[in-house]
Amino acid sequence: MKQRQRLNSQIPKVVYTPDSRLRHPIELFQQMWRDLLASRELAWRLMVRDISAQYRQSFLGIIWAFLPPIVMAAGFTLAKNANVISFGSTDLPYPAYVMFSTALWQTFVEALNGPVQAVAAAKPMLARVNFPREALILAKVGEVFFNFGIKLILITALFIWFRIPITWTVILTPVPLIHLVLLGTFIGILLAPIGVLYQDVSKGLTLITGFWLFLTPVVYPIPKEGAFGFLVQLNPVTPLLVTARELATTGVVSEPDRFWMVSAISLMGLLLTWVAFRLAMPFVVERVSS
């Protein structure tokens, strides 16, 4: 009996009240931080499960991490050599430029789709099991960095094959890479609760990211003039992706102000959408289970 009472006292108790948690922001952030720490082990298990399933159910396995950059680079290089399309000069050999940029773009898209896919896939578990929802997001973020680690093999091979010189700034490349993932995660968390209720979100993301790709300097350098150049520079992905590419190659950051501005927006947006995610998920779960 005493052992049972001791175990019951160790179980955290959750008290639900009709008051809005926004009226007590300090308590809300303390609870968010505790749940984030408590979700680490579950996030790790979910990440390992998803990665194992991803490559176990695929015949080509990790080769899929290499194919999109290689195929895109081959296609655009052939078109460029045949004068079908004409882009400006790039700091890197064109195939390496496209493959490296595509690997960064893929990382952003995976971070964007991750929260939407994770919450939608966990719909049955959300309705039956009470657990920190942050575990779903952390698992997908970990999966994004794992996949980039695989892409890093291709990037390293590019630098060796094309004999691309590197500078000491290459050690700073993880900073814009992390910010690129945070930007994608911020947008993904914002859309995740809606994505549980409506499949239009996941389908729409496929269309949007396809168009978004052409507004991002992945296969061309940043245009400086015209309406298209304005849209490319307005694109929040542009300064993060370009800075990561420049730090890894030339070592000269062309747009430091825009990089830090977008990074600050990503961090603040991630915090705000995290709060919105926590407040919205109980209503989403109730809607799904009803």
Backbone hydrogen bonds, N-H to C=O, Kabsch-Sander energy under -0.5 kcal/mol:
donor,donor_aa,acceptor,acceptor_aa,energy
5,Q,1,M,-2.3
6,R,2,K,-2.3
7,L,3,Q,-2.3
8,N,4,R,-2.5
9,S,5,Q,-1.7
10,Q,6,R,-0.9
10,Q,7,L,-0.6
11,I,7,L,-0.8
11,I,8,N,-0.5
15,V,13,K,-0.5
16,Y,14,V,-0.5
23,R,20,S,-1.4
24,H,21,R,-1.3
28,L,24,H,-2.1
29,F,25,P,-2.6
30,Q,26,I,-2.2
31,Q,27,E,-2.3
32,M,28,L,-2.4
33,W,29,F,-2.4
34,R,30,Q,-2.3
35,D,31,Q,-2.5
36,L,32,M,-2.2
37,L,33,W,-2.1
38,A,34,R,-2.4
39,S,35,D,-1.3
40,R,37,L,-1.1
43,A,39,S,-2.7
44,W,40,R,-2.3
45,R,41,E,-2.0
46,L,42,L,-2.6
47,M,43,A,-2.5
48,V,44,W,-2.5
49,R,45,R,-2.3
50,D,46,L,-2.6
51,I,47,M,-2.7
52,S,48,V,-2.4
53,A,49,R,-2.4
54,Q,50,D,-2.4
55,Y,51,I,-1.9
56,R,52,S,-2.2
57,Q,53,A,-1.8
58,S,55,Y,-0.6
63,I,60,L,-1.9
64,W,61,G,-1.6
65,A,62,I,-1.7
66,F,62,I,-0.5
66,F,63,I,-1.4
67,L,63,I,-2.0
70,I,66,F,-1.8
71,V,67,L,-3.2
72,M,68,P,-2.4
73,A,69,P,-2.3
74,A,70,I,-2.6
75,G,71,V,-2.4
76,F,72,M,-2.4
77,T,73,A,-2.2
78,L,74,A,-2.2
79,A,75,G,-2.1
80,K,76,F,-2.3
81,N,77,T,-2.6
82,A,78,L,-1.7
83,N,80,K,-1.4
84,V,79,A,-2.4
85,I,79,A,-1.1
96,A,93,P,-0.5
97,Y,93,P,-2.5
98,V,94,Y,-2.5
99,M,95,P,-2.4
100,F,96,A,-2.6
101,S,97,Y,-2.1
102,T,98,V,-2.7
103,A,99,M,-2.0
104,L,100,F,-1.7
105,W,101,S,-2.5
106,Q,102,T,-2.8
107,T,103,A,-1.6
108,F,104,L,-1.8
109,V,105,W,-2.4
110,E,106,Q,-2.6
111,A,107,T,-2.0
112,L,108,F,-2.1
113,N,109,V,-2.7
114,G,110,E,-2.0
116,V,112,L,-0.6
117,Q,113,N,-2.7
118,A,114,G,-2.9
119,V,115,P,-2.3
120,A,116,V,-1.9
121,A,117,Q,-2.5
122,A,118,A,-1.6
123,K,120,A,-1.2
126,L,122,A,-2.6
127,A,123,K,-1.3
128,R,124,P,-0.7
128,R,125,M,-0.5
129,V,125,M,-2.8
131,F,129,V,-0.8
135,A,132,P,-1.7
136,L,133,R,-1.2
137,I,133,R,-0.9
138,L,134,E,-2.8
139,A,135,A,-2.2
140,K,136,L,-1.5
141,V,137,I,-2.4
142,G,138,L,-2.6
143,E,139,A,-1.9
144,V,140,K,-2.1
145,F,141,V,-2.0
146,F,142,G,-2.1
147,N,143,E,-2.5
148,F,144,V,-2.1
149,G,145,F,-1.9
150,I,146,F,-1.4
151,K,147,N,-2.0
152,L,148,F,-2.0
153,I,149,G,-0.5
153,I,150,I,-1.2
154,L,150,I,-0.7
155,I,151,K,-2.2
156,T,152,L,-2.6
157,A,153,I,-2.1
158,L,154,L,-2.1
159,F,155,I,-2.1
160,I,156,T,-1.9
161,W,157,A,-3.0
162,F,158,L,-2.6
164,I,159,F,-1.8
170,V,167,T,-1.8
171,I,168,W,-1.6
172,L,169,T,-1.9
173,T,170,V,-1.2
175,V,172,L,-1.6
177,L,173,T,-1.8
178,I,174,P,-2.7
179,H,175,V,-2.1
180,L,176,P,-2.1
181,V,177,L,-2.0
182,L,178,I,-2.5
183,L,179,H,-2.2
184,G,180,L,-1.9
185,T,181,V,-2.7
186,F,182,L,-2.7
187,I,183,L,-1.9
188,G,184,G,-2.4
189,I,185,T,-2.9
190,L,186,F,-1.6
191,L,187,I,-1.5
192,A,188,G,-1.5
195,G,191,L,-2.5
196,V,192,A,-1.4
197,L,193,P,-0.9
198,Y,194,I,-2.4
201,V,198,Y,-1.2
203,K,199,Q,-1.8
204,G,200,D,-2.9
205,L,201,V,-2.2
206,T,202,S,-1.1
207,L,203,K,-1.2
208,I,204,G,-2.8
209,T,205,L,-2.8
210,G,206,T,-1.3
211,F,207,L,-1.9
212,W,208,I,-3.0
213,L,209,T,-1.9
214,F,210,G,-0.7
214,F,211,F,-0.7
215,L,211,F,-0.5
215,L,212,W,-1.2
216,T,213,L,-1.4
218,V,216,T,-2.9
219,V,216,T,-0.5
229,G,225,E,-0.8
230,F,226,G,-1.7
231,L,227,A,-2.1
232,V,228,F,-2.3
233,Q,229,G,-2.2
234,L,230,F,-1.7
235,N,231,L,-1.2
238,T,235,N,-0.8
240,L,236,P,-0.7
241,L,237,V,-2.8
242,V,238,T,-2.7
243,T,239,P,-1.8
244,A,240,L,-2.0
245,R,241,L,-2.1
246,E,242,V,-2.7
247,L,243,T,-2.7
248,A,244,A,-1.4
249,T,245,R,-0.8
249,T,246,E,-0.5
251,G,246,E,-3.7
253,V,251,G,-0.6
254,S,252,V,-0.6
259,F,255,E,-1.8
260,W,256,P,-2.3
261,M,257,D,-2.0
262,V,258,R,-2.5
263,S,259,F,-2.2
264,A,260,W,-2.3
265,I,261,M,-2.2
266,S,262,V,-2.4
267,L,263,S,-2.3
268,M,264,A,-2.6
269,G,265,I,-2.8
270,L,266,S,-2.4
271,L,267,L,-1.9
272,L,268,M,-2.4
273,T,269,G,-2.7
274,W,270,L,-1.7
275,V,271,L,-1.8
276,A,272,L,-2.4
277,F,273,T,-2.6
278,R,274,W,-2.1
279,L,275,V,-2.2
280,A,276,A,-2.3
281,M,277,F,-2.2
283,F,280,A,-0.5
284,V,280,A,-2.1
285,V,281,M,-3.1
286,E,282,P,-2.0
287,R,283,F,-2.1
288,V,284,V,-2.6
289,S,285,V,-2.7
290,S,286,E,-1.1
